[in-house]
Amino acid sequence: MNSTQWRAITSLAIVFSLFTPALPSIATPSLPSALQTVGDSNQVVLVQAPDWKSTKGTLRAFERANGRWTEVVPEVSADLGYGGLVPGQQRVQGTGKTPTGIYAITSSFGRKADPGTKLDYIRVDRNDAWTYNPKFPDTYNIFQSANRSWSSYGNYVERLYSYGKQYNYVAILDYNLPPGAITQGAQGINRTSEFANTRMGGGIFLHVSNGKRTAGCIAIRESSMKEIMNWVDPQKNPVIVIEVI
């Protein structure tokens, strides 16, 4: 190849490089920083909202194995409290706010049959309720299965079966649950000797969405809720992280 031919090839290479677009670099998705705050938990449900007034957010789930986190439930829309969000320790009952923070996923219940969850699961009927009347601190934020009217509790009781599809599948979150042991006493009423904080409210769950804002819970479509119920394993210390980003 003579010098004239070499100069021609070099010129063509320069022209080609000028008009060929550079290939975009492929970035590896970064894991949420919240996964670094969960201690020895190996299963994390991550709920994120864009600001404190949000009534909508997103939910994803991650699992850690051999030191590596993997997303196991892809992003879905989540309905949040009608009052937005608030740091958990600052929440006040009746404000409709979703508490931010990290909470264990402790147990579960639902109107439908057990979907196969490893959590303790109760299939609720028309007797079952969740009580949180501040005037009765020994039954505050506690599941009840006694066959009674609960009329003395006014609006501070949830008749669980009456909530329809929302409570088809429910995961109970350790937000303001009483620290004491639960024992069943007279008339089958569950009570505790160590009370929850009766100012902060209770009944904060992850459950099925009915398409509306919640009173403080996190609600997602039923198919994703069932998927999470079947995935959560108490042996892996599952938690939910709720944060504003």
C-alpha positions as CSV (number, residue, x, y, z in Angstrom):
1,M,0.0,0.0,0.0
2,N,1.5,3.3,-1.0
3,S,1.2,6.6,0.9
4,T,-1.6,7.9,-1.3
5,Q,-3.8,4.9,-0.6
6,W,-3.0,5.1,3.2
7,R,-4.1,8.7,3.3
8,A,-7.4,7.9,1.6
9,I,-8.2,5.1,4.0
10,T,-7.3,7.3,7.0
11,S,-9.5,10.1,5.7
12,L,-12.5,7.8,5.3
13,A,-12.0,6.5,8.8
14,I,-12.1,10.0,10.2
15,V,-15.3,10.9,8.2
16,F,-17.0,7.7,9.4
17,S,-16.1,8.4,13.0
18,L,-17.6,11.9,12.8
19,F,-20.9,10.7,11.5
20,T,-21.3,7.5,13.5
21,P,-23.2,8.2,16.8
22,A,-21.6,7.0,20.0
23,L,-23.3,4.0,21.6
24,P,-24.9,4.9,24.9
25,S,-23.4,3.5,28.0
26,I,-25.5,0.9,29.8
27,A,-25.8,1.9,33.5
28,T,-26.3,-0.8,36.2
29,P,-29.3,0.2,38.3
30,S,-28.2,1.2,41.7
31,L,-29.9,-0.4,44.7
32,P,-31.9,1.8,47.0
33,S,-29.9,3.2,49.9
34,A,-32.6,2.1,52.3
35,L,-31.3,-1.5,52.0
36,Q,-28.3,-0.5,53.9
37,T,-30.3,0.5,57.0
38,V,-32.2,-2.8,57.6
39,G,-29.6,-4.6,59.8
40,D,-29.9,-8.4,59.6
41,S,-33.2,-8.4,57.7
42,N,-32.9,-10.4,54.4
43,Q,-36.3,-9.4,53.0
44,V,-37.4,-5.8,52.5
45,V,-40.6,-4.3,51.2
46,L,-39.7,-0.8,50.2
47,V,-42.4,1.9,50.0
48,Q,-41.4,5.3,48.6
49,A,-43.3,8.5,48.2
50,P,-42.1,11.7,46.5
51,D,-43.1,14.1,49.3
52,W,-44.8,14.2,52.7
53,K,-48.1,15.2,51.3
54,S,-48.3,12.3,48.9
55,T,-51.2,9.9,48.9
56,K,-49.6,7.7,46.2
57,G,-46.3,6.0,46.2
58,T,-44.5,2.9,44.9
59,L,-43.7,-0.4,46.4
60,R,-40.9,-2.9,45.5
61,A,-39.5,-5.9,47.4
62,F,-36.0,-7.1,47.7
63,E,-34.2,-10.2,49.1
64,R,-30.6,-10.7,50.2
65,A,-28.8,-14.0,49.6
66,N,-25.0,-14.5,49.8
67,G,-24.6,-10.8,50.6
68,R,-26.3,-9.7,47.4
69,W,-29.7,-7.9,47.1
70,T,-32.1,-8.9,44.3
71,E,-35.4,-7.3,43.4
72,V,-38.1,-10.0,43.7
73,V,-41.3,-7.9,43.3
74,P,-41.1,-5.2,40.7
75,E,-42.5,-1.7,41.2
76,V,-46.2,-1.3,41.7
77,S,-48.3,1.6,42.6
78,A,-49.3,2.0,46.3
79,D,-52.1,3.9,47.9
80,L,-51.1,5.7,51.1
81,G,-52.9,7.6,53.8
82,Y,-55.3,10.5,52.9
83,G,-53.2,12.7,55.2
84,G,-49.9,12.0,53.5
85,L,-46.9,10.7,55.5
86,V,-45.3,11.5,58.9
87,P,-42.3,10.2,60.9
88,G,-43.7,7.2,62.8
89,Q,-43.0,8.5,66.3
90,Q,-44.9,11.8,65.4
91,R,-48.0,10.1,64.1
92,V,-51.3,11.0,65.8
93,Q,-54.4,8.8,65.7
94,G,-57.1,10.0,63.4
95,T,-54.9,12.1,61.0
96,G,-54.9,9.6,58.2
97,K,-51.1,9.7,57.8
98,T,-48.9,6.8,56.8
99,P,-46.0,6.4,59.3
100,T,-42.5,6.4,57.8
101,G,-39.8,4.2,59.3
102,I,-38.8,0.5,59.4
103,Y,-41.3,-2.0,60.8
104,A,-41.2,-5.8,61.1
105,I,-43.8,-7.8,59.2
106,T,-45.2,-9.9,62.0
107,S,-48.2,-11.9,61.0
108,S,-51.2,-11.9,58.7
109,F,-54.9,-12.4,58.2
110,G,-57.5,-12.2,55.4
111,R,-61.0,-12.9,54.2
112,K,-59.7,-15.4,51.7
113,A,-58.1,-18.8,52.5
114,D,-54.4,-18.9,53.4
115,P,-52.6,-18.3,50.1
116,G,-49.6,-20.3,51.3
117,T,-47.8,-17.8,53.4
118,K,-45.2,-18.7,56.0
119,L,-46.5,-16.0,58.3
120,D,-49.1,-16.9,60.9
121,Y,-52.4,-16.5,59.1
122,I,-55.9,-16.2,60.4
123,R,-58.9,-16.4,58.0
124,V,-61.2,-13.8,59.4
125,D,-64.9,-14.1,59.9
126,R,-67.7,-11.8,61.1
127,N,-66.6,-12.1,64.7
128,D,-63.1,-10.7,64.1
129,A,-62.1,-7.1,64.9
130,W,-59.2,-4.8,65.5
131,T,-59.6,-2.6,68.5
132,Y,-57.9,0.8,69.2
133,N,-60.1,2.9,71.6
134,P,-57.7,5.0,73.8
135,K,-60.2,4.6,76.7
136,F,-59.3,0.9,76.8
137,P,-55.5,0.8,76.6
138,D,-55.3,-2.9,77.5
139,T,-57.0,-3.8,74.2
140,Y,-55.4,-1.0,72.1
141,N,-54.1,-2.1,68.7
142,I,-54.9,-5.7,69.2
143,F,-56.6,-8.4,67.0
144,Q,-59.9,-9.7,68.6
145,S,-62.0,-12.8,67.8
146,A,-64.6,-12.5,70.5
147,N,-68.2,-12.7,69.4
148,R,-69.5,-9.4,70.7
149,S,-70.8,-6.0,69.3
150,W,-67.9,-3.8,70.5
151,S,-70.5,-1.0,70.5
152,S,-68.8,0.6,73.5
153,Y,-65.7,1.2,71.3
154,G,-67.6,3.6,69.0
155,N,-65.6,4.3,65.8
156,Y,-62.4,2.9,67.4
157,V,-62.9,-0.7,66.1
158,E,-62.5,-2.3,62.7
159,R,-64.9,-5.1,61.9
160,L,-62.3,-6.9,59.7
161,Y,-64.6,-8.9,57.5
162,S,-66.7,-5.8,56.6
163,Y,-63.7,-4.2,54.8
164,G,-64.3,-6.3,51.7
165,K,-61.6,-6.9,49.2
166,Q,-59.2,-4.6,51.0
167,Y,-58.8,-7.3,53.6
168,N,-58.6,-10.3,51.3
169,Y,-54.9,-10.4,52.2
170,V,-53.3,-8.4,55.0
171,A,-49.8,-8.3,56.4
172,I,-49.6,-6.8,60.0
173,L,-46.9,-4.3,60.5
174,D,-45.1,-3.8,63.9
175,Y,-46.2,-0.1,64.1
176,N,-47.2,0.7,67.7
177,L,-48.1,-2.8,68.6
178,P,-48.3,-3.4,72.4
179,P,-44.9,-4.6,73.7
180,G,-46.5,-7.0,76.3
181,A,-47.8,-10.5,75.8
182,I,-51.4,-10.9,74.6
183,T,-53.6,-13.1,76.7
184,Q,-57.2,-14.0,76.4
185,G,-59.4,-13.3,79.3
186,A,-63.1,-13.0,80.2
187,Q,-65.6,-13.2,77.3
188,G,-62.7,-14.2,75.0
189,I,-61.2,-10.6,74.8
190,N,-57.5,-10.3,74.1
191,R,-55.7,-8.0,76.4
192,T,-52.1,-6.9,77.2
193,S,-50.4,-5.9,80.4
194,E,-48.0,-3.5,78.6
195,F,-49.9,-1.0,76.5
196,A,-49.2,0.5,73.1
197,N,-49.1,4.3,72.8
198,T,-52.7,5.3,72.7
199,R,-52.0,8.6,71.0
200,M,-50.3,7.2,67.9
201,G,-53.0,5.1,66.4
202,G,-52.9,1.5,65.2
203,G,-54.1,-1.0,62.6
204,I,-51.3,-0.1,60.2
205,F,-51.3,-2.8,57.6
206,L,-50.1,-3.7,54.1
207,H,-53.2,-4.8,52.3
208,V,-55.2,-5.0,49.0
209,S,-56.1,-1.7,47.4
210,N,-59.7,-0.7,46.6
211,G,-58.4,2.2,44.5
212,K,-58.8,4.8,47.2
213,R,-56.6,6.5,49.7
214,T,-56.2,4.7,53.1
215,A,-56.4,5.8,56.7
216,G,-52.7,5.3,57.1
217,C,-52.1,1.8,55.6
218,I,-50.3,0.9,52.4
219,A,-52.5,-0.7,49.8
220,I,-51.5,-2.4,46.5
221,R,-53.2,-4.5,43.8
222,E,-54.3,-8.0,44.9
223,S,-52.0,-10.0,42.7
224,S,-48.9,-8.2,44.1
225,M,-50.2,-8.5,47.6
226,K,-50.7,-12.3,47.2
227,E,-47.2,-12.5,45.7
228,I,-45.7,-10.8,48.8
229,M,-47.7,-13.0,51.2
230,N,-46.3,-16.1,49.6
231,W,-42.7,-14.7,49.5
232,V,-42.4,-13.3,53.1
233,D,-40.5,-15.7,55.4
234,P,-40.3,-15.0,59.1
235,Q,-36.9,-16.8,59.2
236,K,-35.5,-14.0,57.0
237,N,-36.6,-11.2,59.4
238,P,-38.9,-9.4,56.9
239,V,-39.4,-5.7,57.3
240,I,-41.1,-2.9,55.5
241,V,-39.3,0.4,54.9
242,I,-41.5,3.5,54.3
243,E,-39.7,6.6,53.3
244,V,-40.1,10.0,51.5
245,I,-37.5,10.4,48.8
